[in-house]
Structure formats: structure tokens, C-alpha cells
């Protein structure tokens, strides 16, 4: 087989890469939940929530898979005897998954000629697996049997007991299947990934398999041993040998680094990808300052670890907050440079890289970004019945200005505002959360530092109430002796009521922002209403000046024309 030429093979990560994930073990959470977060960032991704009911299937029944991105027919595979209910990215057994794409090296980034793409790998796995370890086995079997039609990908996998990070890339046109490695995040720790492979060296099994309890790692050759609790790392049998065969790696197995081989670090991989993981770690763990240089693009600086121990136990609202970040408080703070404009807007329109006087520059790629289609915090709780224990705290559009609404994994109907088919990227819908939230966020970008305060006030009001009400309802339902049918009805009602309340409040917010900030004015608001005189005349209008530095820029650029004489 023709060997790859390494010098021609390094694909630039690029600043258009999307998605950010946080992974929280139950020992790192305040209530013993496991959490994963996922922001699906794409300029063409529409925010909606897919629902697939549980089903029994006849022998010979086939499943047609359509590419998650292009929607074109991809492959047909046999159905198992039974598939589980899936709501978005969590199933009825509280198995939740998320992903980030890193592409990797050419030609492996092109995927196998045919096979399963990353989106369908998630959905099919959620329909066939009950927990993280089953999911890893199912994913291995799927890509080995049908091929993997993608490049590099990192997956977050959570169940009520464990959380794992799973990284995979195809073998390109050389061989069918994929090379991958999966590691369990130690209890009490958090992990993250953001479009850059993060697993470097990893434990490996002895060449001769030893009995249970002897080693924490196994290869896919012994995949059935994955259900032994001592196993904390699983990898494809040829993860290193395939790399040697293609000329990608020349060392021994013990020193093999998955990330350095299949997704070598570049400046963009650091600054646009690892930096987002650093931002999450920096806000909830001690001693992170020493990794700042690495996050800012210095590949020789101390490398960011795969996981860290947080300095406090994280709540669901902590996880929501960690997904809201523009590098505030770091040298990369997007609210502080001139690109933020006079109103400190932390967003930059594409392209993200540019050139001035022969020198190349970049805009930062933060966790919170304008092109997010949807995001969620997935919560799994072991002490509750599965239909009640699993929740997707689901939101659409920019994570900084979204509202996370609780949708139980046991619901049998998705709230209308999130329903699949309710609008699209090319079809506006008055009842779709995606379009309402985009109306608000895009208006905020005009006078960001003032308007985002109004948004956060409503956001915090709703999310705080949702969390409090969810806990009280869940506690009550868990104590009640009710039929499954009645419980599902209660779950449907609660999730729908929360979504409807959110939509009402956001419509009120949309209208208030327009009235308050129209034409560059800022009107006074009292008790949620524009302040007026007793006769109804608007009063208390403010017209704050631009900051001094912005006036200086205007004068430096155009002062001779506009100077008063």
C-alpha cells in the first residue's frame, strides 16, 4: 500500500471549526449527576430537537441513513429487534452524547468511500445502547461493519454512572473502518474538547490478555471485556499499527500519542480550539494560568491536560454558565479590543483570519458564537427512574443569550417551538424558538453592552425558575406511585409548559428591546414598561455618548472634515 507523505498531509484546523463540549463526572457535580454540554455551531445548522420513538422491528427490516450534513442518502443497515426512544441527544436510559469535529489529516479526513457519518453514528448508537460502555462497543461494531464516512471526531458520552471521551478518525480510502481510542474521565474530574483531538498517550493492555482486574485498558480485540468496571480505556486494535503502516508514526506502542499522530497541533488548533477548553477549565479549576500561553498558540508551552479537578462541585447552572464565554478576563477577551466597537460586542463576522501589510491575524473563536444552531446541557441522575432522571436543558442560537429549557428524556412529544420541521434555515416560523432567539440576539449585537443586560435578566429569571421547579416536580413525582403512562403525561406537560413560558417571555423581551433601544435611544423602563408621563408621553430618554477612544478614532480618521470652525 502506498504510504502517505507526512509533509503533504497536515490539514489546517481552520477557524471555521465548530462545536464545544464539556464533560463532568458525577464526583465533580454538586448533586451526583453526570453532565455533558454540547454547542452545535454551524452557519447552516438549524436549532431543533429530533424525536425517535422506541420501536420493535421485524427480521430483515432495514434503516436508511441520510447524511447529517448534506441530507443525501448514504447507507442502509439492518435494524435490531428493538430500538430505544431518543429525544435529541439523549435516550430513554439516560445515555447522552455530544461531539466536536476536528477533521484531522488528509486523506483520512475524507472518510471511507461509504459508511456511517458522525451524526448518524450518534443517533444509531443512542437507539441501540443503554450506557457508555455499550455505546463504545456499538460504535466500534458499526464503523467496523459499515465503514466510517467522516474524518476526525471527538465524542462525549454520558450515562448516570460514568462519562467518557471517545476520539475517532477514518482509515480513508486505504482500509474500511476507523482508528479510535476511548477513555473514562476519572470520577471527580471534568474534561472538554473543541475541534481538536485531545487524547495523547493512553494505557494499553499487555500483548497477552490477562484476566479481570489486571489491567485498566483493552483493545477492540477484547471488546467484550469493556463491561468489566476496571477497564477505563478502550482502543482499536490497530490504532498504532495503522499509523506505522501509513508512515505516520515510527515509535513503539507505549509512546504512541493519538492526538499528535492523527491531529497534530497547529496554531489554529491551539488558538481556535484548545483555547476554548482552556476557557472552561480556567473558570472552574485552580492553577490554569500556566496553560494560558499554550492556549494562545505557543505549542512549546505546557500542554493543557486532558482533564482537571474543578475547585468546586458543579451544578447544572454552572454548566450553563461555562458554555457562555468570550474569553472574559484573559488577554483574548473579545469585549475589549477595538474590534468589539464602541458597545463592546464580542462577535466578529467571518472570515476569521485576515491579512494587513503582509502580516496574518485572527479573530478569536470563543465558546459563545453567533452561528450556534442549538446547544444543551445533558443531565443524567442515577437515583431517579430513567424517564425522570435524564434531562436535556435545551437552547437555540448563541449560548450567551439563549435560555436552557428542560426537556425530559421520557417525553413522548417535543415542545412545538423545538419541533423538527417547525421552520428551517430558509423558512421563517413565528412559533420556532430558533427564529425568535435569533431576532433578539442579532438586535443585541447593535448595542451589545446595554442590551445584553436586559437579556440576561430574563434569561436568569427563567433558568432559575426552571431549575427550581424541575427539582420540586421531580422530587414529587419520584415519591408518587404512578403509572408510567401518567408519569410520561406529567413529563410532557411540564416540558411543554416551560417551553411555552419561555417563548412568551422572549416575545415580550423582543418587543421591549425594540421599544427601549429604537433609533439609538435608551428609554427608561419601570416594572417592565417604558416610562411615560401620566398623559402617556415617553420620558426619561437617554442618549449616552460614544466612549472617548471611539471619538479619538473618528477624529484621527476624519477630523479635518467634521471639525467645527
GIWO-V32434 format. One record per backbone hydrogen bond with DSSP energy under -1.0 kcal/mol. CO is the residue of the C=O (numbers start at 1). NH is the residue of the N-H. E is the energy in kcal/mol with one decimal. If there is no record, write none. Layout:
co=<CO/CO>
nh=<NH/NH>
e=<E/E>
This chain:
co=<5/6/9/20/21/22/23/24/25/26/28/34/35/36/38/39/40/50/52/55/58/61/63/65/65/67/72/75/77/81/83/85/86/87/89/90/91/95/96/98/100/102/103/105/107/108/116/117/118/119/120/121/122/123/125/125/127/131/132/133/134/135/136/137/138/139/140/141/142/143/147/148/152/152/153/154/155/156/157/158/162/163/164/165/166/167/168/169/171/177/179/180/181/182/183/186/189/190/191/193/199/200/211/216/216/218/219/220/222/223/225/228/232/233/234/235/236/238/240/241/242/243/244/246/253/257/258/259/266/267/268/269/270/273/273/274/275/276/277/278/281/281/284/288/289/291/292/293/294/297/298/308/314/315/316/317/318/321/325/326/327/330/333/337/338/340/341/343/352/354/356/359/361/369/371/373/374/375/376/377/378/379/380/381/385/385/386/387/390/391/392/392/393/394/395/405/407/408/415/417/418/419/421/424/427/429/432/433/434/435/436/437/438/439/440/441/443/447/448/451/452/453/454/455/456/457/458/459/460/461/462/463/464/465/466/467/468/469/470/471/472/473/474/475/476/480/483/484/485/486/487/488/489/490/491/492/493/494/495/496/497/498/499/500/501/502/503/504/505/506/507/508/509/510/511/512/513/516/517/518/522/524/526/529/531/533/537/542/547/548/549/550/551/552/553/554/555/558/558/559>
nh=<8/9/106/39/193/37/191/35/28/29/314/380/24/378/376/41/373/88/86/83/61/79/77/74/75/71/67/65/63/57/55/92/52/90/97/87/94/91/158/156/154/104/152/109/110/111/149/121/122/123/124/125/126/127/128/129/84/135/136/137/138/139/140/141/142/143/144/145/146/147/116/112/102/103/168/100/166/98/164/96/159/185/157/183/155/181/153/179/174/171/169/236/167/234/165/189/25/308/23/21/259/258/214/232/233/235/222/223/225/226/228/231/184/218/182/220/239/242/244/245/246/248/247/4/256/261/262/263/270/271/272/274/275/276/277/278/279/280/281/282/284/285/311/291/292/295/296/298/297/299/301/190/30/319/320/321/322/324/368/334/330/333/336/340/341/345/344/449/363/361/359/356/354/372/42/397/40/395/38/393/36/391/34/384/388/389/390/410/409/379/394/407/377/405/375/394/392/411/418/433/49/422/423/427/424/432/436/437/438/439/440/441/442/443/444/445/446/451/452/455/456/457/458/459/460/461/462/463/464/465/466/467/468/469/470/471/472/473/474/475/476/477/478/479/480/482/487/488/489/490/491/492/493/494/495/496/497/498/499/500/501/502/503/504/505/506/507/508/509/510/511/512/513/514/515/516/517/523/520/521/542/531/529/526/539/536/533/522/551/552/553/554/555/556/557/558/559/561/562/563>
e=<-1.5/-1.7/-2.0/-1.7/-1.7/-2.5/-2.6/-2.1/-1.5/-1.0/-2.7/-2.3/-3.0/-3.7/-2.0/-1.1/-3.1/-3.8/-2.8/-2.7/-2.2/-2.9/-2.4/-3.1/-1.3/-2.0/-3.1/-3.1/-3.7/-2.7/-2.0/-1.9/-2.9/-1.3/-2.1/-3.0/-2.0/-2.1/-2.7/-1.9/-3.0/-3.3/-1.9/-1.7/-1.6/-1.4/-1.4/-2.0/-1.7/-2.2/-2.9/-1.6/-2.6/-1.3/-1.2/-1.7/-2.3/-2.5/-2.3/-1.9/-2.8/-2.8/-2.2/-2.4/-2.6/-2.3/-2.0/-2.1/-2.9/-1.2/-2.3/-3.2/-2.0/-1.8/-2.5/-2.2/-2.5/-1.9/-2.8/-2.9/-2.5/-2.5/-2.3/-2.7/-3.3/-2.3/-2.5/-2.6/-1.5/-1.4/-2.0/-2.3/-3.0/-2.4/-2.5/-1.9/-1.9/-2.0/-3.0/-2.5/-2.4/-2.2/-1.6/-4.0/-1.5/-1.4/-2.0/-1.5/-2.3/-1.9/-2.0/-2.1/-2.6/-2.2/-3.4/-1.9/-2.1/-2.7/-2.1/-2.5/-1.8/-3.0/-1.3/-1.4/-1.6/-1.5/-2.7/-2.2/-1.7/-3.2/-2.3/-2.4/-2.1/-1.2/-1.1/-2.6/-2.1/-1.6/-2.6/-3.2/-1.4/-1.4/-3.0/-2.3/-1.8/-2.3/-1.7/-2.3/-1.7/-1.0/-1.5/-2.8/-2.6/-1.9/-1.9/-2.3/-2.3/-1.9/-2.3/-2.3/-1.9/-1.9/-1.1/-2.1/-1.9/-2.8/-1.4/-1.9/-3.0/-3.1/-2.0/-2.4/-2.1/-1.2/-2.0/-1.4/-2.9/-2.7/-2.1/-2.8/-1.7/-2.4/-2.1/-1.2/-1.2/-2.7/-1.8/-1.2/-3.0/-2.9/-1.2/-1.8/-1.7/-2.7/-2.8/-2.8/-2.7/-1.3/-1.9/-2.1/-3.1/-2.0/-1.6/-1.0/-2.3/-1.1/-1.7/-2.9/-1.7/-1.9/-1.8/-2.6/-2.4/-1.4/-2.2/-1.5/-1.6/-2.3/-2.8/-1.8/-2.9/-1.6/-1.4/-2.8/-2.8/-1.7/-2.6/-2.7/-2.2/-1.8/-3.0/-2.6/-2.2/-3.1/-2.6/-2.1/-2.0/-2.7/-2.8/-2.4/-1.9/-2.9/-2.6/-1.1/-1.0/-1.1/-2.5/-2.7/-1.9/-2.2/-2.5/-2.7/-2.3/-2.6/-2.4/-2.4/-2.6/-2.4/-2.1/-2.6/-2.5/-2.5/-2.3/-2.3/-2.6/-2.4/-2.1/-2.1/-2.3/-2.7/-2.2/-2.5/-2.8/-1.6/-2.2/-2.9/-2.4/-2.1/-1.3/-1.6/-2.8/-3.1/-1.6/-2.9/-1.9/-2.3/-2.7/-2.3/-1.6/-2.3/-1.7/-1.9/-2.5/-2.7/-1.7/-2.9/-2.4/-1.0/-1.5/-1.4>
